[in-house]
Amino acid sequence: MKTTLRRIGNSRGVLIPASFLKECNMTDTVEIDIVDNRIVITAVSAPRQGWFPTAVNDASELESIRIDDDAPEWEWE
């Protein structure tokens, strides 16, 4: 696809079609780099996103976890 650079203050910008943004899962924050004389724009994802999708937020849920019968008692020193 061929496009033109547009003036934005002292800088220049390129309009990126919505279909491109959607396909690349890009949001408002992106990473921009120069690689081999090319401008590379990469979607930024939240660190550790999706690691704990069913994380327990309620302490009462933790009380329902059964302790192993053969587990030794903890003693704090």
N, CA, C, O and CB atoms as a CASP TS submission, in Angstrom:
PFRMAT TS
TARGET T0000
AUTHOR 0000-0000-0000
METHOD Language model
MODEL 1
PARENT N/A
ATOM      1  N   MET     1       0.843  -1.171   0.000  1.00  0.00           N
ATOM      2  CA  MET     1       0.000   0.000   0.000  1.00  0.00           C
ATOM      3  C   MET     1       0.893   1.241   0.000  1.00  0.00           C
ATOM      4  O   MET     1       1.839   1.325   0.783  1.00  0.00           O
ATOM      5  CB  MET     1      -0.962  -0.006   1.219  1.00  0.00           C
ATOM      6  N   LYS     2       0.605   2.169  -0.846  1.00  0.00           N
ATOM      7  CA  LYS     2       1.364   3.402  -0.933  1.00  0.00           C
ATOM      8  C   LYS     2       0.563   4.516  -0.260  1.00  0.00           C
ATOM      9  O   LYS     2      -0.650   4.617  -0.443  1.00  0.00           O
ATOM     10  CB  LYS     2       1.688   3.757  -2.415  1.00  0.00           C
ATOM     11  N   THR     3       1.263   5.360   0.530  1.00  0.00           N
ATOM     12  CA  THR     3       0.611   6.473   1.219  1.00  0.00           C
ATOM     13  C   THR     3       1.590   7.641   1.304  1.00  0.00           C
ATOM     14  O   THR     3       2.719   7.541   0.823  1.00  0.00           O
ATOM     15  CB  THR     3       0.125   6.049   2.643  1.00  0.00           C
ATOM     16  N   THR     4       1.167   8.733   1.907  1.00  0.00           N
ATOM     17  CA  THR     4       2.044   9.903   2.014  1.00  0.00           C
ATOM     18  C   THR     4       2.283  10.245   3.479  1.00  0.00           C
ATOM     19  O   THR     4       1.477   9.915   4.349  1.00  0.00           O
ATOM     20  CB  THR     4       1.434  11.117   1.270  1.00  0.00           C
ATOM     21  N   LEU     5       3.398  10.907   3.735  1.00  0.00           N
ATOM     22  CA  LEU     5       3.688  11.419   5.074  1.00  0.00           C
ATOM     23  C   LEU     5       2.958  12.736   5.239  1.00  0.00           C
ATOM     24  O   LEU     5       2.935  13.556   4.322  1.00  0.00           O
ATOM     25  CB  LEU     5       5.227  11.596   5.306  1.00  0.00           C
ATOM     26  N   ARG     6       2.360  12.942   6.404  1.00  0.00           N
ATOM     27  CA  ARG     6       1.617  14.176   6.671  1.00  0.00           C
ATOM     28  C   ARG     6       2.307  14.956   7.778  1.00  0.00           C
ATOM     29  O   ARG     6       2.860  14.374   8.710  1.00  0.00           O
ATOM     30  CB  ARG     6       0.148  13.867   7.057  1.00  0.00           C
ATOM     31  N   ARG     7       2.269  16.276   7.667  1.00  0.00           N
ATOM     32  CA  ARG     7       2.859  17.128   8.701  1.00  0.00           C
ATOM     33  C   ARG     7       2.006  17.089   9.962  1.00  0.00           C
ATOM     34  O   ARG     7       0.785  17.238   9.912  1.00  0.00           O
ATOM     35  CB  ARG     7       3.006  18.581   8.197  1.00  0.00           C
ATOM     36  N   ILE     8       2.677  16.884  11.093  1.00  0.00           N
ATOM     37  CA  ILE     8       2.048  16.966  12.417  1.00  0.00           C
ATOM     38  C   ILE     8       3.016  17.772  13.268  1.00  0.00           C
ATOM     39  O   ILE     8       3.948  17.220  13.853  1.00  0.00           O
ATOM     40  CB  ILE     8       1.749  15.519  13.051  1.00  0.00           C
ATOM     41  N   GLY     9       2.793  19.080  13.333  1.00  0.00           N
ATOM     42  CA  GLY     9       3.749  19.953  14.016  1.00  0.00           C
ATOM     43  C   GLY     9       5.071  19.930  13.288  1.00  0.00           C
ATOM     44  O   GLY     9       5.120  20.128  12.074  1.00  0.00           O
ATOM     45  N   ASN    10       6.165  19.685  14.036  1.00  0.00           N
ATOM     46  CA  ASN    10       7.498  19.585  13.426  1.00  0.00           C
ATOM     47  C   ASN    10       7.800  18.171  12.937  1.00  0.00           C
ATOM     48  O   ASN    10       8.858  17.928  12.356  1.00  0.00           O
ATOM     49  CB  ASN    10       8.565  20.022  14.424  1.00  0.00           C
ATOM     50  N   SER    11       6.879  17.241  13.170  1.00  0.00           N
ATOM     51  CA  SER    11       7.092  15.842  12.801  1.00  0.00           C
ATOM     52  C   SER    11       6.271  15.481  11.574  1.00  0.00           C
ATOM     53  O   SER    11       5.613  16.331  10.974  1.00  0.00           O
ATOM     54  CB  SER    11       6.735  14.914  13.970  1.00  0.00           C
ATOM     55  N   ARG    12       6.322  14.218  11.215  1.00  0.00           N
ATOM     56  CA  ARG    12       5.517  13.682  10.118  1.00  0.00           C
ATOM     57  C   ARG    12       4.798  12.446  10.621  1.00  0.00           C
ATOM     58  O   ARG    12       5.280  11.773  11.532  1.00  0.00           O
ATOM     59  CB  ARG    12       6.395  13.351   8.868  1.00  0.00           C
ATOM     60  N   GLY    13       3.656  12.145  10.039  1.00  0.00           N
ATOM     61  CA  GLY    13       2.888  10.977  10.447  1.00  0.00           C
ATOM     62  C   GLY    13       2.289  10.267   9.262  1.00  0.00           C
ATOM     63  O   GLY    13       2.197  10.819   8.166  1.00  0.00           O
ATOM     64  N   VAL    14       1.884   9.039   9.496  1.00  0.00           N
ATOM     65  CA  VAL    14       1.248   8.210   8.483  1.00  0.00           C
ATOM     66  C   VAL    14      -0.066   7.712   9.062  1.00  0.00           C
ATOM     67  O   VAL    14      -0.104   7.254  10.205  1.00  0.00           O
ATOM     68  CB  VAL    14       2.172   7.017   8.046  1.00  0.00           C
ATOM     69  N   LEU    15      -1.139   7.794   8.294  1.00  0.00           N
ATOM     70  CA  LEU    15      -2.405   7.223   8.730  1.00  0.00           C
ATOM     71  C   LEU    15      -2.363   5.722   8.453  1.00  0.00           C
ATOM     72  O   LEU    15      -2.049   5.287   7.345  1.00  0.00           O
ATOM     73  CB  LEU    15      -3.619   7.903   8.005  1.00  0.00           C
ATOM     74  N   ILE    16      -2.686   4.944   9.480  1.00  0.00           N
ATOM     75  CA  ILE    16      -2.689   3.494   9.347  1.00  0.00           C
ATOM     76  C   ILE    16      -4.145   3.044   9.269  1.00  0.00           C
ATOM     77  O   ILE    16      -4.929   3.348  10.168  1.00  0.00           O
ATOM     78  CB  ILE    16      -1.934   2.801  10.543  1.00  0.00           C
ATOM     79  N   PRO    17      -4.519   2.331   8.220  1.00  0.00           N
ATOM     80  CA  PRO    17      -5.911   1.896   8.081  1.00  0.00           C
ATOM     81  C   PRO    17      -6.369   1.056   9.272  1.00  0.00           C
ATOM     82  O   PRO    17      -5.591   0.281   9.828  1.00  0.00           O
ATOM     83  CB  PRO    17      -6.083   1.099   6.793  1.00  0.00           C
ATOM     84  N   ALA    18      -7.625   1.213   9.659  1.00  0.00           N
ATOM     85  CA  ALA    18      -8.197   0.494  10.795  1.00  0.00           C
ATOM     86  C   ALA    18      -8.068  -1.014  10.617  1.00  0.00           C
ATOM     87  O   ALA    18      -7.859  -1.729  11.597  1.00  0.00           O
ATOM     88  CB  ALA    18      -9.664   0.876  10.980  1.00  0.00           C
ATOM     89  N   SER    19      -8.186  -1.509   9.397  1.00  0.00           N
ATOM     90  CA  SER    19      -8.075  -2.951   9.165  1.00  0.00           C
ATOM     91  C   SER    19      -6.677  -3.468   9.511  1.00  0.00           C
ATOM     92  O   SER    19      -6.536  -4.583  10.011  1.00  0.00           O
ATOM     93  CB  SER    19      -8.408  -3.279   7.706  1.00  0.00           C
ATOM     94  N   PHE    20      -5.648  -2.665   9.247  1.00  0.00           N
ATOM     95  CA  PHE    20      -4.277  -3.036   9.596  1.00  0.00           C
ATOM     96  C   PHE    20      -4.133  -3.109  11.119  1.00  0.00           C
ATOM     97  O   PHE    20      -3.573  -4.065  11.656  1.00  0.00           O
ATOM     98  CB  PHE    20      -3.262  -2.020   8.998  1.00  0.00           C
ATOM     99  N   LEU    21      -4.648  -2.082  11.805  1.00  0.00           N
ATOM    100  CA  LEU    21      -4.552  -2.021  13.263  1.00  0.00           C
ATOM    101  C   LEU    21      -5.258  -3.208  13.906  1.00  0.00           C
ATOM    102  O   LEU    21      -4.747  -3.808  14.852  1.00  0.00           O
ATOM    103  CB  LEU    21      -5.145  -0.709  13.786  1.00  0.00           C
ATOM    104  N   LYS    22      -6.422  -3.536  13.392  1.00  0.00           N
ATOM    105  CA  LYS    22      -7.190  -4.645  13.945  1.00  0.00           C
ATOM    106  C   LYS    22      -6.457  -5.968  13.750  1.00  0.00           C
ATOM    107  O   LYS    22      -6.378  -6.780  14.672  1.00  0.00           O
ATOM    108  CB  LYS    22      -8.574  -4.709  13.298  1.00  0.00           C
ATOM    109  N   GLU    23      -5.929  -6.180  12.563  1.00  0.00           N
ATOM    110  CA  GLU    23      -5.226  -7.429  12.265  1.00  0.00           C
ATOM    111  C   GLU    23      -3.976  -7.608  13.122  1.00  0.00           C
ATOM    112  O   GLU    23      -3.602  -8.733  13.453  1.00  0.00           O
ATOM    113  CB  GLU    23      -4.849  -7.473  10.795  1.00  0.00           C
ATOM    114  N   CYS    24      -3.330  -6.496  13.480  1.00  0.00           N
ATOM    115  CA  CYS    24      -2.111  -6.549  14.297  1.00  0.00           C
ATOM    116  C   CYS    24      -2.397  -6.411  15.792  1.00  0.00           C
ATOM    117  O   CYS    24      -1.465  -6.394  16.596  1.00  0.00           O
ATOM    118  CB  CYS    24      -1.152  -5.455  13.862  1.00  0.00           C
ATOM    119  N   ASN    25      -3.675  -6.313  16.178  1.00  0.00           N
ATOM    120  CA  ASN    25      -4.069  -6.138  17.576  1.00  0.00           C
ATOM    121  C   ASN    25      -3.405  -4.927  18.219  1.00  0.00           C
ATOM    122  O   ASN    25      -2.950  -5.001  19.361  1.00  0.00           O
ATOM    123  CB  ASN    25      -3.731  -7.383  18.369  1.00  0.00           C
ATOM    124  N   MET    26      -3.348  -3.824  17.500  1.00  0.00           N
ATOM    125  CA  MET    26      -2.722  -2.609  18.018  1.00  0.00           C
ATOM    126  C   MET    26      -3.743  -1.750  18.746  1.00  0.00           C
ATOM    127  O   MET    26      -4.883  -1.593  18.308  1.00  0.00           O
ATOM    128  CB  MET    26      -2.071  -1.809  16.881  1.00  0.00           C
ATOM    129  N   THR    27      -3.303  -1.202  19.864  1.00  0.00           N
ATOM    130  CA  THR    27      -4.133  -0.290  20.645  1.00  0.00           C
ATOM    131  C   THR    27      -3.474   1.076  20.620  1.00  0.00           C
ATOM    132  O   THR    27      -2.781   1.408  19.658  1.00  0.00           O
ATOM    133  CB  THR    27      -4.325  -0.799  22.111  1.00  0.00           C
ATOM    134  N   ASP    28      -3.676   1.877  21.661  1.00  0.00           N
ATOM    135  CA  ASP    28      -3.138   3.234  21.679  1.00  0.00           C
ATOM    136  C   ASP    28      -1.629   3.292  21.913  1.00  0.00           C
ATOM    137  O   ASP    28      -0.993   4.290  21.572  1.00  0.00           O
ATOM    138  CB  ASP    28      -3.834   4.030  22.738  1.00  0.00           C
ATOM    139  N   THR    29      -1.050   2.244  22.487  1.00  0.00           N
ATOM    140  CA  THR    29       0.385   2.243  22.774  1.00  0.00           C
ATOM    141  C   THR    29       1.087   1.251  21.863  1.00  0.00           C
ATOM    142  O   THR    29       0.684   0.092  21.767  1.00  0.00           O
ATOM    143  CB  THR    29       0.655   1.899  24.258  1.00  0.00           C
ATOM    144  N   VAL    30       2.136   1.708  21.194  1.00  0.00           N
ATOM    145  CA  VAL    30       2.919   0.849  20.303  1.00  0.00           C
ATOM    146  C   VAL    30       4.402   1.057  20.580  1.00  0.00           C
ATOM    147  O   VAL    30       4.800   2.043  21.201  1.00  0.00           O
ATOM    148  CB  VAL    30       2.592   1.146  18.810  1.00  0.00           C
ATOM    149  N   GLU    31       5.204   0.125  20.117  1.00  0.00           N
ATOM    150  CA  GLU    31       6.658   0.216  20.195  1.00  0.00           C
ATOM    151  C   GLU    31       7.137   0.565  18.795  1.00  0.00           C
ATOM    152  O   GLU    31       6.691  -0.037  17.818  1.00  0.00           O
ATOM    153  CB  GLU    31       7.315  -1.130  20.726  1.00  0.00           C
ATOM    154  N   ILE    32       8.051   1.541  18.687  1.00  0.00           N
ATOM    155  CA  ILE    32       8.567   1.940  17.374  1.00  0.00           C
ATOM    156  C   ILE    32      10.092   1.838  17.395  1.00  0.00           C
ATOM    157  O   ILE    32      10.742   2.326  18.319  1.00  0.00           O
ATOM    158  CB  ILE    32       8.109   3.395  17.001  1.00  0.00           C
ATOM    159  N   ASP    33      10.653   1.201  16.370  1.00  0.00           N
ATOM    160  CA  ASP    33      12.096   0.978  16.277  1.00  0.00           C
ATOM    161  C   ASP    33      12.556   1.184  14.845  1.00  0.00           C
ATOM    162  O   ASP    33      11.752   1.201  13.912  1.00  0.00           O
ATOM    163  CB  ASP    33      12.471  -0.438  16.765  1.00  0.00           C
ATOM    164  N   ILE    34      13.852   1.338  14.690  1.00  0.00           N
ATOM    165  CA  ILE    34      14.467   1.358  13.362  1.00  0.00           C
ATOM    166  C   ILE    34      15.283   0.080  13.237  1.00  0.00           C
ATOM    167  O   ILE    34      16.181  -0.164  14.043  1.00  0.00           O
ATOM    168  CB  ILE    34      15.365   2.647  13.143  1.00  0.00           C
ATOM    169  N   VAL    35      14.977  -0.738  12.232  1.00  0.00           N
ATOM    170  CA  VAL    35      15.667  -1.995  11.994  1.00  0.00           C
ATOM    171  C   VAL    35      16.058  -2.038  10.524  1.00  0.00           C
ATOM    172  O   VAL    35      15.197  -2.019   9.644  1.00  0.00           O
ATOM    173  CB  VAL    35      14.777  -3.224  12.385  1.00  0.00           C
ATOM    174  N   ASP    36      17.343  -2.096  10.265  1.00  0.00           N
ATOM    175  CA  ASP    36      17.848  -2.148   8.881  1.00  0.00           C
ATOM    176  C   ASP    36      17.264  -1.030   8.024  1.00  0.00           C
ATOM    177  O   ASP    36      16.774  -1.286   6.924  1.00  0.00           O
ATOM    178  CB  ASP    36      17.524  -3.506   8.248  1.00  0.00           C
ATOM    179  N   ASN    37      17.311   0.204   8.517  1.00  0.00           N
ATOM    180  CA  ASN    37      16.805   1.384   7.816  1.00  0.00           C
ATOM    181  C   ASN    37      15.313   1.325   7.529  1.00  0.00           C
ATOM    182  O   ASN    37      14.838   1.952   6.583  1.00  0.00           O
ATOM    183  CB  ASN    37      17.546   1.562   6.530  1.00  0.00           C
ATOM    184  N   ARG    38      14.567   0.573   8.343  1.00  0.00           N
ATOM    185  CA  ARG    38      13.114   0.497   8.217  1.00  0.00           C
ATOM    186  C   ARG    38      12.488   0.889   9.548  1.00  0.00           C
ATOM    187  O   ARG    38      13.042   0.608  10.611  1.00  0.00           O
ATOM    188  CB  ARG    38      12.656  -0.930   7.785  1.00  0.00           C
ATOM    189  N   ILE    39      11.346   1.530   9.484  1.00  0.00           N
ATOM    190  CA  ILE    39      10.602   1.862  10.691  1.00  0.00           C
ATOM    191  C   ILE    39       9.687   0.676  10.999  1.00  0.00           C
ATOM    192  O   ILE    39       8.867   0.284  10.168  1.00  0.00           O
ATOM    193  CB  ILE    39       9.780   3.203  10.518  1.00  0.00           C
ATOM    194  N   VAL    40       9.832   0.111  12.191  1.00  0.00           N
ATOM    195  CA  VAL    40       9.045  -1.056  12.597  1.00  0.00           C
ATOM    196  C   VAL    40       8.150  -0.643  13.759  1.00  0.00           C
ATOM    197  O   VAL    40       8.635  -0.183  14.792  1.00  0.00           O
ATOM    198  CB  VAL    40       9.969  -2.263  12.998  1.00  0.00           C
ATOM    199  N   ILE    41       6.844  -0.809  13.585  1.00  0.00           N
ATOM    200  CA  ILE    41       5.866  -0.494  14.627  1.00  0.00           C
ATOM    201  C   ILE    41       5.300  -1.819  15.126  1.00  0.00           C
ATOM    202  O   ILE    41       4.802  -2.627  14.342  1.00  0.00           O
ATOM    203  CB  ILE    41       4.721   0.461  14.090  1.00  0.00           C
ATOM    204  N   THR    42       5.381  -2.036  16.446  1.00  0.00           N
ATOM    205  CA  THR    42       4.954  -3.298  17.039  1.00  0.00           C
ATOM    206  C   THR    42       3.895  -3.051  18.109  1.00  0.00           C
ATOM    207  O   THR    42       4.012  -2.113  18.898  1.00  0.00           O
ATOM    208  CB  THR    42       6.157  -4.048  17.637  1.00  0.00           C
ATOM    209  N   ALA    43       2.871  -3.887  18.135  1.00  0.00           N
ATOM    210  CA  ALA    43       1.841  -3.789  19.164  1.00  0.00           C
ATOM    211  C   ALA    43       2.457  -4.106  20.519  1.00  0.00           C
ATOM    212  O   ALA    43       3.274  -5.019  20.640  1.00  0.00           O
ATOM    213  CB  ALA    43       0.655  -4.744  18.862  1.00  0.00           C
ATOM    214  N   VAL    44       2.060  -3.346  21.536  1.00  0.00           N
ATOM    215  CA  VAL    44       2.540  -3.580  22.894  1.00  0.00           C
ATOM    216  C   VAL    44       1.445  -4.301  23.658  1.00  0.00           C
ATOM    217  O   VAL    44       0.299  -3.854  23.697  1.00  0.00           O
ATOM    218  CB  VAL    44       2.938  -2.242  23.604  1.00  0.00           C
ATOM    219  N   SER    45       1.812  -5.425  24.267  1.00  0.00           N
ATOM    220  CA  SER    45       0.836  -6.143  25.089  1.00  0.00           C
ATOM    221  C   SER    45       1.191  -5.934  26.558  1.00  0.00           C
ATOM    222  O   SER    45       2.342  -5.664  26.903  1.00  0.00           O
ATOM    223  CB  SER    45       0.804  -7.667  24.732  1.00  0.00           C
ATOM    224  N   ALA    46       0.197  -6.064  27.403  1.00  0.00           N
ATOM    225  CA  ALA    46       0.418  -5.902  28.835  1.00  0.00           C
ATOM    226  C   ALA    46       1.312  -7.036  29.328  1.00  0.00           C
ATOM    227  O   ALA    46       1.077  -8.199  28.999  1.00  0.00           O
ATOM    228  CB  ALA    46      -0.932  -5.880  29.612  1.00  0.00           C
ATOM    229  N   PRO    47       2.341  -6.704  30.117  1.00  0.00           N
ATOM    230  CA  PRO    47       3.202  -7.771  30.634  1.00  0.00           C
ATOM    231  C   PRO    47       2.401  -8.744  31.483  1.00  0.00           C
ATOM    232  O   PRO    47       1.547  -8.337  32.271  1.00  0.00           O
ATOM    233  CB  PRO    47       4.357  -7.184  31.456  1.00  0.00           C
ATOM    234  N   ARG    48       2.674 -10.005  31.322  1.00  0.00           N
ATOM    235  CA  ARG    48       2.037 -11.081  32.079  1.00  0.00           C
ATOM    236  C   ARG    48       0.533 -11.153  31.859  1.00  0.00           C
ATOM    237  O   ARG    48      -0.191 -11.710  32.684  1.00  0.00           O
ATOM    238  CB  ARG    48       2.318 -10.908  33.546  1.00  0.00           C
ATOM    239  N   GLN    49       0.063 -10.599  30.761  1.00  0.00           N
ATOM    240  CA  GLN    49      -1.366 -10.644  30.456  1.00  0.00           C
ATOM    241  C   GLN    49      -1.805 -12.088  30.261  1.00  0.00           C
ATOM    242  O   GLN    49      -1.194 -12.831  29.493  1.00  0.00           O
ATOM    243  CB  GLN    49      -1.689  -9.804  29.197  1.00  0.00           C
ATOM    244  N   GLY    50      -2.865 -12.481  30.959  1.00  0.00           N
ATOM    245  CA  GLY    50      -3.420 -13.812  30.819  1.00  0.00           C
ATOM    246  C   GLY    50      -2.738 -14.884  31.654  1.00  0.00           C
ATOM    247  O   GLY    50      -3.084 -16.059  31.531  1.00  0.00           O
ATOM    248  N   TRP    51      -1.780 -14.515  32.499  1.00  0.00           N
ATOM    249  CA  TRP    51      -1.087 -15.516  33.309  1.00  0.00           C
ATOM    250  C   TRP    51      -2.031 -16.180  34.299  1.00  0.00           C
ATOM    251  O   TRP    51      -1.988 -17.396  34.481  1.00  0.00           O
ATOM    252  CB  TRP    51       0.081 -14.882  34.051  1.00  0.00           C
ATOM    253  N   PHE    52      -2.884 -15.386  34.941  1.00  0.00           N
ATOM    254  CA  PHE    52      -3.775 -15.916  35.965  1.00  0.00           C
ATOM    255  C   PHE    52      -5.211 -15.493  35.669  1.00  0.00           C
ATOM    256  O   PHE    52      -5.760 -14.646  36.373  1.00  0.00           O
ATOM    257  CB  PHE    52      -3.343 -15.436  37.369  1.00  0.00           C
ATOM    258  N   PRO    53      -5.818 -16.066  34.647  1.00  0.00           N
ATOM    259  CA  PRO    53      -7.165 -15.624  34.276  1.00  0.00           C
ATOM    260  C   PRO    53      -8.211 -15.936  35.340  1.00  0.00           C
ATOM    261  O   PRO    53      -9.250 -15.278  35.396  1.00  0.00           O
ATOM    262  CB  PRO    53      -7.570 -16.266  32.976  1.00  0.00           C
ATOM    263  N   THR    54      -7.948 -16.939  36.188  1.00  0.00           N
ATOM    264  CA  THR    54      -8.923 -17.299  37.221  1.00  0.00           C
ATOM    265  C   THR    54      -8.333 -17.079  38.613  1.00  0.00           C
ATOM    266  O   THR    54      -8.569 -17.872  39.525  1.00  0.00           O
ATOM    267  CB  THR    54      -9.370 -18.768  37.056  1.00  0.00           C
ATOM    268  N   ALA    55      -7.580 -16.020  38.770  1.00  0.00           N
ATOM    269  CA  ALA    55      -6.935 -15.736  40.062  1.00  0.00           C
ATOM    270  C   ALA    55      -7.985 -15.543  41.148  1.00  0.00           C
ATOM    271  O   ALA    55      -9.067 -15.008  40.907  1.00  0.00           O
ATOM    272  CB  ALA    55      -6.035 -14.480  39.961  1.00  0.00           C
ATOM    273  N   VAL    56      -7.638 -15.990  42.341  1.00  0.00           N
ATOM    274  CA  VAL    56      -8.542 -15.884  43.482  1.00  0.00           C
ATOM    275  C   VAL    56      -8.347 -14.519  44.136  1.00  0.00           C
ATOM    276  O   VAL    56      -7.237 -14.175  44.541  1.00  0.00           O
ATOM    277  CB  VAL    56      -8.294 -17.035  44.508  1.00  0.00           C
ATOM    278  N   ASN    57      -9.420 -13.748  44.239  1.00  0.00           N
ATOM    279  CA  ASN    57      -9.354 -12.434  44.864  1.00  0.00           C
ATOM    280  C   ASN    57      -9.980 -12.425  46.253  1.00  0.00           C
ATOM    281  O   ASN    57      -9.928 -11.413  46.952  1.00  0.00           O
ATOM    282  CB  ASN    57     -10.038 -11.411  43.988  1.00  0.00           C
ATOM    283  N   ASP    58     -10.563 -13.535  46.650  1.00  0.00           N
ATOM    284  CA  ASP    58     -11.280 -13.593  47.913  1.00  0.00           C
ATOM    285  C   ASP    58     -10.565 -14.567  48.847  1.00  0.00           C
ATOM    286  O   ASP    58     -10.368 -15.732  48.502  1.00  0.00           O
ATOM    287  CB  ASP    58     -12.758 -14.016  47.694  1.00  0.00           C
ATOM    288  N   ALA    59     -10.172 -14.083  50.044  1.00  0.00           N
ATOM    289  CA  ALA    59      -9.439 -14.913  50.991  1.00  0.00           C
ATOM    290  C   ALA    59     -10.251 -16.116  51.430  1.00  0.00           C
ATOM    291  O   ALA    59      -9.672 -17.157  51.742  1.00  0.00           O
ATOM    292  CB  ALA    59      -9.035 -14.098  52.197  1.00  0.00           C
ATOM    293  N   SER    60     -11.573 -16.011  51.466  1.00  0.00           N
ATOM    294  CA  SER    60     -12.397 -17.139  51.892  1.00  0.00           C
ATOM    295  C   SER    60     -12.269 -18.319  50.931  1.00  0.00           C
ATOM    296  O   SER    60     -12.454 -19.469  51.328  1.00  0.00           O
ATOM    297  CB  SER    60     -13.859 -16.712  52.003  1.00  0.00           C
ATOM    298  N   GLU    61     -11.956 -18.037  49.680  1.00  0.00           N
ATOM    299  CA  GLU    61     -11.749 -19.110  48.705  1.00  0.00           C
ATOM    300  C   GLU    61     -10.510 -19.929  49.074  1.00  0.00           C
ATOM    301  O   GLU    61     -10.484 -21.144  48.875  1.00  0.00           O
ATOM    302  CB  GLU    61     -11.606 -18.530  47.277  1.00  0.00           C
ATOM    303  N   LEU    62      -9.489 -19.266  49.607  1.00  0.00           N
ATOM    304  CA  LEU    62      -8.256 -19.964  49.964  1.00  0.00           C
ATOM    305  C   LEU    62      -8.480 -20.913  51.138  1.00  0.00           C
ATOM    306  O   LEU    62      -7.805 -21.938  51.238  1.00  0.00           O
ATOM    307  CB  LEU    62      -7.153 -18.957  50.305  1.00  0.00           C
ATOM    308  N   GLU    63      -9.420 -20.586  52.028  1.00  0.00           N
ATOM    309  CA  GLU    63      -9.701 -21.430  53.185  1.00  0.00           C
ATOM    310  C   GLU    63     -10.274 -22.780  52.763  1.00  0.00           C
ATOM    311  O   GLU    63     -10.170 -23.754  53.508  1.00  0.00           O
ATOM    312  CB  GLU    63     -10.668 -20.725  54.131  1.00  0.00           C
ATOM    313  N   SER    64     -10.869 -22.847  51.595  1.00  0.00           N
ATOM    314  CA  SER    64     -11.477 -24.096  51.134  1.00  0.00           C
ATOM    315  C   SER    64     -10.455 -25.075  50.558  1.00  0.00           C
ATOM    316  O   SER    64     -10.802 -26.216  50.256  1.00  0.00           O
ATOM    317  CB  SER    64     -12.530 -23.798  50.093  1.00  0.00           C
ATOM    318  N   ILE    65      -9.211 -24.649  50.403  1.00  0.00           N
ATOM    319  CA  ILE    65      -8.177 -25.539  49.871  1.00  0.00           C
ATOM    320  C   ILE    65      -7.803 -26.554  50.936  1.00  0.00           C
ATOM    321  O   ILE    65      -7.449 -26.192  52.058  1.00  0.00           O
ATOM    322  CB  ILE    65      -6.925 -24.737  49.410  1.00  0.00           C
ATOM    323  N   ARG    66      -7.882 -27.825  50.578  1.00  0.00           N
ATOM    324  CA  ARG    66      -7.605 -28.886  51.526  1.00  0.00           C
ATOM    325  C   ARG    66      -6.110 -29.049  51.720  1.00  0.00           C
ATOM    326  O   ARG    66      -5.346 -29.051  50.755  1.00  0.00           O
ATOM    327  CB  ARG    66      -8.226 -30.195  51.060  1.00  0.00           C
ATOM    328  N   ILE    67      -5.697 -29.185  52.962  1.00  0.00           N
ATOM    329  CA  ILE    67      -4.281 -29.416  53.276  1.00  0.00           C
ATOM    330  C   ILE    67      -4.031 -30.907  53.152  1.00  0.00           C
ATOM    331  O   ILE    67      -4.850 -31.719  53.585  1.00  0.00           O
ATOM    332  CB  ILE    67      -3.901 -28.889  54.718  1.00  0.00           C
ATOM    333  N   ASP    68      -2.905 -31.267  52.564  1.00  0.00           N
ATOM    334  CA  ASP    68      -2.556 -32.685  52.449  1.00  0.00           C
ATOM    335  C   ASP    68      -2.479 -33.317  53.833  1.00  0.00           C
ATOM    336  O   ASP    68      -1.916 -32.735  54.759  1.00  0.00           O
ATOM    337  CB  ASP    68      -1.213 -32.863  51.702  1.00  0.00           C
ATOM    338  N   ASP    69      -3.049 -34.513  53.968  1.00  0.00           N
ATOM    339  CA  ASP    69      -3.038 -35.208  55.252  1.00  0.00           C
ATOM    340  C   ASP    69      -1.624 -35.544  55.707  1.00  0.00           C
ATOM    341  O   ASP    69      -1.339 -35.557  56.905  1.00  0.00           O
ATOM    342  CB  ASP    69      -3.864 -36.476  55.165  1.00  0.00           C
ATOM    343  N   ASP    70      -0.743 -35.816  54.758  1.00  0.00           N
ATOM    344  CA  ASP    70       0.614 -36.199  55.131  1.00  0.00           C
ATOM    345  C   ASP    70       1.579 -35.015  55.174  1.00  0.00           C
ATOM    346  O   ASP    70       2.778 -35.206  55.373  1.00  0.00           O
ATOM    347  CB  ASP    70       1.131 -37.234  54.167  1.00  0.00           C
ATOM    348  N   ALA    71       1.070 -33.793  54.990  1.00  0.00           N
ATOM    349  CA  ALA    71       1.936 -32.603  55.028  1.00  0.00           C
ATOM    350  C   ALA    71       2.312 -32.285  56.468  1.00  0.00           C
ATOM    351  O   ALA    71       1.440 -32.243  57.336  1.00  0.00           O
ATOM    352  CB  ALA    71       1.232 -31.382  54.371  1.00  0.00           C
ATOM    353  N   PRO    72       3.593 -32.060  56.738  1.00  0.00           N
ATOM    354  CA  PRO    72       4.007 -31.708  58.107  1.00  0.00           C
ATOM    355  C   PRO    72       3.505 -30.323  58.472  1.00  0.00           C
ATOM    356  O   PRO    72       3.281 -29.481  57.602  1.00  0.00           O
ATOM    357  CB  PRO    72       5.543 -31.770  58.250  1.00  0.00           C
ATOM    358  N   GLU    73       3.334 -30.096  59.755  1.00  0.00           N
ATOM    359  CA  GLU    73       2.910 -28.770  60.228  1.00  0.00           C
ATOM    360  C   GLU    73       4.054 -27.777  60.033  1.00  0.00           C
ATOM    361  O   GLU    73       5.224 -28.134  60.172  1.00  0.00           O
ATOM    362  CB  GLU    73       2.474 -28.820  61.730  1.00  0.00           C
ATOM    363  N   TRP    74       3.716 -26.552  59.718  1.00  0.00           N
ATOM    364  CA  TRP    74       4.715 -25.504  59.568  1.00  0.00           C
ATOM    365  C   TRP    74       5.047 -24.921  60.932  1.00  0.00           C
ATOM    366  O   TRP    74       4.165 -24.708  61.764  1.00  0.00           O
ATOM    367  CB  TRP    74       4.219 -24.400  58.609  1.00  0.00           C
ATOM    368  N   GLU    75       6.302 -24.673  61.142  1.00  0.00           N
ATOM    369  CA  GLU    75       6.736 -24.000  62.357  1.00  0.00           C
ATOM    370  C   GLU    75       7.601 -22.818  61.946  1.00  0.00           C
ATOM    371  O   GLU    75       8.599 -22.981  61.244  1.00  0.00           O
ATOM    372  CB  GLU    75       7.512 -24.973  63.309  1.00  0.00           C
ATOM    373  N   TRP    76       7.216 -21.638  62.385  1.00  0.00           N
ATOM    374  CA  TRP    76       7.959 -20.438  62.062  1.00  0.00           C
ATOM    375  C   TRP    76       9.059 -20.246  63.099  1.00  0.00           C
ATOM    376  O   TRP    76       8.813 -20.356  64.300  1.00  0.00           O
ATOM    377  CB  TRP    76       7.025 -19.206  62.005  1.00  0.00           C
ATOM    378  N   GLU    77      10.233 -19.968  62.649  1.00  0.00           N
ATOM    379  CA  GLU    77      11.370 -19.794  63.560  1.00  0.00           C
ATOM    380  C   GLU    77      11.695 -18.330  63.709  1.00  0.00           C
ATOM    381  O   GLU    77      12.623 -17.974  64.436  1.00  0.00           O
ATOM    382  CB  GLU    77      12.603 -20.559  63.059  1.00  0.00           C
TER
END
